[in-house]
Amino acid sequence: MNTKAITDKVERKKVKRAARKKAAPKAKRASGVARGSMKRKVRKMAQGQRKR
């Protein structure tokens, strides 16, 4: 939702809240999708001499 035209902070907040209320609820995240801290971490590369 674009509220760049509204310069008053309070007014913009009001418009955004109304839009959020009106919007369709977001679907739940699929069970197989990891988020943030649950994601697999990348192993550290070998330190020492540079590869390139």
C-alpha positions in Angstrom: 0.0 0.0 0.0 1.5 3.3 -1.1 1.1 6.2 1.4 4.0 8.4 0.2 1.5 11.2 -0.7 0.4 11.5 2.9 2.9 13.7 4.8 1.2 13.7 8.2 2.5 10.7 10.2 -0.6 10.2 12.3 -2.9 10.3 9.2 -0.6 7.9 7.4 -0.7 5.5 10.3 -4.5 5.6 10.4 -4.7 4.8 6.7 -2.3 1.9 7.0 -4.1 0.4 9.9 -7.4 0.6 8.1 -5.9 -1.1 5.0 -4.4 -3.8 7.2 -7.7 -4.5 8.8 -9.5 -4.6 5.4 -6.9 -6.9 3.8 -7.4 -10.6 3.5 -5.7 -12.7 6.2 -2.3 -14.1 5.2 -2.0 -17.8 4.8 -0.1 -19.8 7.4 3.5 -20.7 6.5 3.8 -24.2 5.0 5.1 -26.8 7.5 8.3 -27.6 5.5 9.4 -24.0 5.3 12.1 -23.0 7.8 12.3 -19.4 8.9 15.2 -17.4 10.4 16.9 -19.3 13.2 15.5 -22.6 12.0 17.3 -22.4 8.6 20.3 -24.6 8.0 23.5 -22.7 8.5 26.3 -22.4 5.9 29.4 -24.1 7.1 32.5 -21.8 7.4 34.8 -22.1 4.5 38.4 -23.2 5.1 40.4 -20.3 6.4 43.9 -19.7 5.3 45.1 -19.2 1.7 42.6 -17.5 -0.5 41.0 -19.6 -3.3 41.1 -16.8 -5.9 
